[in-house]
Amino acid sequence: MTMSQINSADDNQLGGVDHELSAIADYLLADTSVSAVAWQTARYTLLDAMGCAVLALNFPECTKLLGPIVPGTVTPYGARVPGTDLIVDPETATFNIGCLVRWLDYNDTWLAAEWGHPSDNLAPLLAVGDYLDQRRQAEGQPPLLLHELLRALVKAYEIQGCLALENSFNRLGLDHVLLVKVASTAVITQLLGGERQQIIDAVSQAWIDGHSLRTYRHAPNTGSRKSWAAGDAAARAVRLAGLTLRGEPGYATALSAPTWGFNAVYQQGRPLTLNRDYGCYVMENILFKIAFPAEFHAQTAVEAAFTLHPQVRERLEDIARIVITTHESALRIISKQGALHNPADRDHCLQYMTAIALIYGELTASHYEAEVAADPRIDALRERMEVVEKPEFSRDYLDPDKRSVTNSLQVFFTDGSHTEQIVVEYPLGHRRRRDEALPLLRDKLCGNLATRFSSAQVDDILALFDQPEKLDHMRVQDFMNHFL
């Protein structure tokens, strides 16, 4: 789904518009049907992300980043930041909300050739939506209802997720938040009233913008930027949408231009691949993090470790080796040996997460902090771990009919005995386990909210979880009021 390239890098003749740009605009403007499953899931993703944001307010390393650049700045119709008294401009609010949603790596996930967290696109929708709804009310215009934002959220998920299916930006050293910027720019431009050409122009700006390197996600540089990178990308999307709507032109062959286009610079000349039409596939199949915050490639390993915890907790000193059998993506990005320097390092270490689950039988955000990491048993177990790839697991990970995230775990003891091999193919948050997961997702929301809000406020928000019609027809500003 790419357009033919113009003849040479110095040919100043204007070509047509890259198909990837026009396809996104046409999808946003089309009256695309949204399945009942996608609508239901969109409501869950919204509330789950808000719960993750509220939980993150308990971590000072996150909250120190919140607020306006210039303290005391007053913004008419300013957007609110959940769980705080902050009222800031929509771009700043996007960064703030984006930081909160992503900080603990607890919001939903999409895994493919490229991975990511499509609920990162919620931050600009809530920030801009809150501002727009307040302004509409002041000007006597019809309200902006949450139903409209949820439709935009479905489309943002779809754009990010479909582009991730076969385009592996991580192999090029680029961070997946590139796709947050692209998807958010598209939906925010439309939400602000952009027409087809303006959506194309804005999305082209997103593709040619500077892109984050993945180095802050990997040794030896793993750090907290991975927790605010998506908020940064989404805030940039708000800026690009605003510039376009002020008349800034786009770049028709931003992707395909020889020498200087995205494909030439980043993709060694290869075009992007899009193997399915945009619809609501991604929202229908999104992966939730239900019971614990952990990088998603490790979720099934942690579940397996929970199963083995009762058998090993009294025999930790007798463990000779631990074998984790995994898929290629996990082996490449979260298998780590040696020292781990901070929470961001630990929550992206397959061995660390597995060790915590074996020792404690649980995994919470606090387990990534220095106090727990000082437990000498953790590194002792890590040193005895072997991580190997099973090609079948890697194939099923990329199979569009499976999208499994398989890990297996087996513990061997010094006396020659061993546990059974525990294989977990689909994590609790997978669509194939949705019925099992939804009550636990509600419990997760309740627990996260209870860390900051009164029981009455928690009950009020949980009622929205159980009353989809009420949620859909709520004004955006009224929804935000529930989280103040």
Secondary structure as UniProt FT lines:
FT   TURN            9..10
FT   HELIX           19..29
FT   HELIX           36..56
FT   TURN            57..58
FT   HELIX           60..63
FT   TURN            64..65
FT   TURN            71..72
FT   TURN            76..77
FT   STRAND          79..80
FT   TURN            82..83
FT   STRAND          87..88
FT   HELIX           90..102
FT   TURN            103..104
FT   STRAND          109..110
FT   HELIX           118..121
FT   HELIX           122..138
FT   TURN            139..140
FT   HELIX           146..164
FT   TURN            165..166
FT   HELIX           169..172
FT   HELIX           177..191
FT   TURN            192..193
FT   HELIX           196..208
FT   HELIX           214..217
FT   TURN            219..220
FT   HELIX           225..245
FT   TURN            246..247
FT   TURN            252..256
FT   TURN            258..260
FT   HELIX           262..266
FT   TURN            268..269
FT   HELIX           281..284
FT   HELIX           296..298
FT   HELIX           299..312
FT   TURN            313..314
FT   HELIX           316..318
FT   STRAND          319..326
FT   HELIX           328..333
FT   HELIX           343..346
FT   TURN            347..348
FT   HELIX           350..360
FT   HELIX           365..368
FT   HELIX           370..373
FT   HELIX           376..382
FT   TURN            383..384
FT   STRAND          385..389
FT   HELIX           391..398
FT   TURN            400..402
FT   STRAND          407..413
FT   TURN            414..415
FT   STRAND          422..424
FT   TURN            428..429
FT   HELIX           431..433
FT   HELIX           434..450
FT   TURN            451..452
FT   HELIX           455..466
FT   HELIX           468..472
FT   HELIX           476..481
FT   TURN            482..483
//
